[in-house]
Amino acid sequence: MTPDRKGAAIVGWRHSPFGKLDAPDIEALIASVAQGALDDAGVGAADVDFVTVGVLNNGFSKQGFEAGLVSAAMPELAHTPAMHVENACATGSAAIYAAMDFIESGRGRIALVIGAEKMTATPNAEVGDILLSACYRKEEGGVNSGFASIFGQIASSYFQRYGDRSAELAMIAAKNHVHGLSNPYAHMRKDFGFEFCNTISDKNPRVAGPLRRTDCSLVSDGAAALVLADAETAANMRRAVAFRSRAQVNDFLPLSKRDLTAFEGARRAWAKAKEDAGVSLDDLSLVETHDCFTMAEMIEYEAMGLAKPGEGWKVVREGVTRRGGRLPVNLSGGLKSRGHPIGATGVSQHVMAAMQLCGEAGDMQLDGASLAGVFNMGGAGVANYVSILERLK
């Protein structure tokens, strides 16, 4: 595929470690990746036409106006238009798509996208309440375990309809932790093994519904940045990753209006992205998907078309999504192992996929990776983003 002249491509990136970081705030996290991404792309601050900054915040910090922090973190960008973007846990992808819209409108050639979140300085109880902003509080805000309770309800409904799949959820957790061992940026580089993930214990307690601690992604700090360029400019860069397609589809925010056991918005986003790209799942080398909870990854198998409704558990049992399987999913360790600093996640997923396509993923590298899918969602399958990426040069 040859992108049109104005199509945006990824031409550089930088990724911080994810975890409990010394960086005191969003300003420091922005500074840790912005210049590095420009250096990686081989462009200067003067070349940047637009900046998007993806940060959830919503109480993680009293400092808002995150787009204004770009000038504090990197004075060379003080006079460059910058915009803060937020779309729950899909904030990073929303920031990427906003920058792509800017480039593809013809208003500029190069954009810098930064995703970041500082979460670990906030007490756990407050973290849980902040994250509930991604649910419909009028109906769902009275739960005790934050967003885990939302996915606990989803898991309970799924189990009631299709049977107890706790073991398969543990297999997903164990898979992603094994994959994360190879990711130098990952928050939790440890192989917990299936038995630990599948057993309720003092170190792996039940959190909400059937979900255990190992079924839940990590509260993390971190940042990731990428540089986008229009196709003509990207053709002169040392490497470029094109978007063969991209799709965003929303769904109802109130869970009461939806089938809890299916992500209809995600299914529609995947269907549109595959159709627009002219590909099937069999054409993809790998997928980076949004495993905020293991239950999410299982339902996402069904949404992307790897399994029929209610049969996502078969995918992990058969080893389809492991390294060496038919379609490896979350070779980076996913949110489960890599971590989930909200604003950084979608940007991180695209960076991880681009690294694979360019043969720059180090120990994570999948031989012959040529086409990658990325799925990032906000809320419980409410804001759904799917990107199909391929190497342009």
Secondary structure, DSSP 8 states (H G I E B T S, - for coil): ----TT-EEEEEEEE---BS-S--SHHHHHHHHHHHHHHHHT--GGG--EEEEE---TTS-S---GGGHHHHH-GGGTTS-EEEE--GGGHHHHHHHHHHHHHHTTS-SEEEEEEEE--TTS-HHHHHHHHGGGS-HHHHTT-SSTHHHHHHHHHHHHHHHH---HHHHHHHHHHHHHHHTT-TT-S-----HHHHHTS--SSS-EEETTEEGGGB----BEEEEEEEEEHHHHTTSS--EEEEEEEEEE--SSGGGS-TT--HHHHHHHHHHHHHHT--GGG-SEEE---SBHHHHHHHHHHHTSS-TT-HHHHHHTTTTSTTSSS-B-TT-HHHHH---HHHHHHHHHHHHHHHHTT--GGG--TT--EEEEEEEETTTTEEEEEEEEE--
